[in-house]
Amino acid sequence: MRGYGSALTNRPLKDDEIFTVRLDKKEARKGYVLGIGVTTHSPETLDVPNHLYYMKSGVWMFYHNHLYLNGNVVNKNYANIDLKHVMVGQTVGVMRSRYGNLHLFVNGVDQGPAASNMPKTVWGAFDLHGDALQATIVNV
């Protein structure tokens, strides 16, 4: 991925599987970089938007250090790290646990459960925007 855009995994995530993305290139201009999360929408039936924040159903996304559900903050100041501080070469990940909890990972470190009672079938989702210029999906 390069520039503004969004991507979804090509299949639903398995329980306890971490969808991981590495930031490959960024610039310092706008102060925001990326978003990562999950959606209940299959990429086969969804016209993937440039920014998942604008989706109004079936999307949980981490931006900065907040969790958003359908574009609204549902868990403010959740993580110990603001995703805008992710540097080139570092990774972010997301996982739906077998217990139905949604977790964020930063450089492989679990930030703890951010949401519970997640739907069983979710696809990994990633937003590249702002200062982020290039990223690579490294695990799914």
C-alpha positions as CSV (number, residue, x, y, z in Angstrom):
1,M,0.0,0.0,0.0
2,R,1.3,3.5,-0.8
3,G,-0.4,6.8,0.0
4,Y,-4.0,7.1,1.1
5,G,-6.1,3.9,1.1
6,S,-7.6,1.0,2.9
7,A,-7.1,-2.8,2.7
8,L,-8.9,-5.8,4.1
9,T,-7.7,-9.4,4.5
10,N,-8.8,-11.8,1.8
11,R,-10.4,-14.1,4.4
12,P,-11.9,-13.8,7.9
13,L,-9.4,-13.9,10.8
14,K,-9.2,-17.1,12.8
15,D,-9.6,-17.0,16.5
16,D,-6.4,-15.7,18.2
17,E,-4.8,-14.9,14.8
18,I,-3.0,-11.6,14.7
19,F,-3.3,-9.5,11.6
20,T,-0.1,-7.5,11.5
21,V,1.1,-4.6,9.4
22,R,4.5,-3.0,9.2
23,L,5.0,0.7,8.5
24,D,7.5,1.0,5.7
25,K,7.6,4.7,4.9
26,K,6.3,7.9,6.5
27,E,6.8,11.6,6.5
28,A,6.3,14.2,9.3
29,R,3.5,16.6,8.2
30,K,0.1,15.9,9.5
31,G,0.5,14.1,12.8
32,Y,-1.5,11.0,12.0
33,V,-0.5,7.9,10.4
34,L,-2.6,4.8,10.3
35,G,-5.6,2.8,11.6
36,I,-6.0,-0.9,12.1
37,G,-9.0,-2.9,13.1
38,V,-11.7,-5.4,11.9
39,T,-14.9,-5.4,9.9
40,T,-17.8,-7.8,9.5
41,H,-17.9,-6.9,5.8
42,S,-16.4,-9.3,3.3
43,P,-14.0,-7.7,0.8
44,E,-15.9,-9.6,-1.9
45,T,-19.1,-7.7,-1.3
46,L,-17.7,-4.3,-0.1
47,D,-16.6,-1.4,-2.2
48,V,-13.6,-0.6,0.1
49,P,-13.5,3.1,0.9
50,N,-10.3,5.2,1.0
51,H,-10.8,5.7,4.8
52,L,-12.6,3.1,6.9
53,Y,-13.4,5.7,9.5
54,Y,-16.4,6.8,7.3
55,M,-18.0,3.4,7.3
56,K,-21.2,3.5,9.4
57,S,-21.7,-0.2,10.1
58,G,-19.6,-3.3,11.1
59,V,-16.2,-1.7,11.6
60,W,-14.0,-1.4,14.7
61,M,-10.9,0.7,14.1
62,F,-8.0,1.9,16.3
63,Y,-6.8,5.4,15.5
64,H,-4.4,7.3,17.7
65,N,-5.0,5.6,21.1
66,H,-8.8,5.3,20.7
67,L,-11.1,2.5,19.5
68,Y,-13.8,3.6,17.1
69,L,-17.0,1.7,16.3
70,N,-18.6,2.8,13.0
71,G,-16.9,6.2,13.2
72,N,-17.6,6.9,16.9
73,V,-15.2,6.6,19.8
74,V,-16.2,3.8,22.1
75,N,-13.0,3.3,24.1
76,K,-11.1,6.6,24.6
77,N,-7.4,6.6,25.6
78,Y,-7.3,2.8,25.4
79,A,-3.7,2.1,24.4
80,N,-0.5,3.2,26.1
81,I,0.8,4.4,22.7
82,D,-0.7,6.7,20.2
83,L,-0.5,5.1,16.8
84,K,0.7,8.4,15.3
85,H,4.0,7.6,17.1
86,V,4.6,4.3,15.2
87,M,7.9,4.6,13.4
88,V,9.1,3.1,10.1
89,G,9.9,-0.6,10.7
90,Q,7.5,-1.0,13.6
91,T,4.3,-3.1,13.5
92,V,0.7,-2.9,14.6
93,G,-1.7,-5.7,14.8
94,V,-5.2,-6.7,15.8
95,M,-6.7,-9.9,17.0
96,R,-10.2,-11.3,17.8
97,S,-9.6,-13.7,20.6
98,R,-11.4,-17.0,21.0
99,Y,-13.2,-15.3,23.9
100,G,-14.6,-12.7,21.5
101,N,-12.4,-9.8,22.7
102,L,-10.7,-7.4,20.3
103,H,-7.0,-6.7,21.1
104,L,-4.5,-4.2,19.6
105,F,-0.8,-5.1,19.3
106,V,2.1,-2.6,18.9
107,N,5.4,-4.1,18.1
108,G,4.1,-7.5,19.2
109,V,3.0,-6.2,22.6
110,D,-0.7,-6.9,23.5
111,Q,-2.3,-3.7,24.7
112,G,-5.1,-5.7,26.3
113,P,-8.8,-6.2,25.4
114,A,-10.4,-3.1,23.9
115,A,-13.9,-4.5,23.2
116,S,-15.8,-7.7,24.0
117,N,-18.6,-9.7,22.4
118,M,-17.1,-9.3,19.0
119,P,-18.8,-11.0,16.1
120,K,-17.3,-14.4,15.3
121,T,-16.6,-13.6,11.6
122,V,-14.4,-10.6,11.1
123,W,-11.8,-9.5,8.4
124,G,-8.7,-7.6,9.2
125,A,-8.8,-3.9,8.1
126,F,-6.1,-1.3,7.7
127,D,-6.1,2.4,6.9
128,L,-3.0,4.2,5.4
129,H,-3.4,7.9,5.6
130,G,-1.9,11.2,6.7
131,D,1.9,10.8,7.1
132,A,2.0,7.1,6.2
133,L,3.2,6.5,2.7
134,Q,3.8,2.8,2.6
135,A,3.0,-0.3,4.6
136,T,3.2,-4.1,4.2
137,I,0.9,-6.8,5.6
138,V,3.3,-9.2,7.3
139,N,1.0,-11.7,8.9
140,V,-2.6,-12.9,8.4
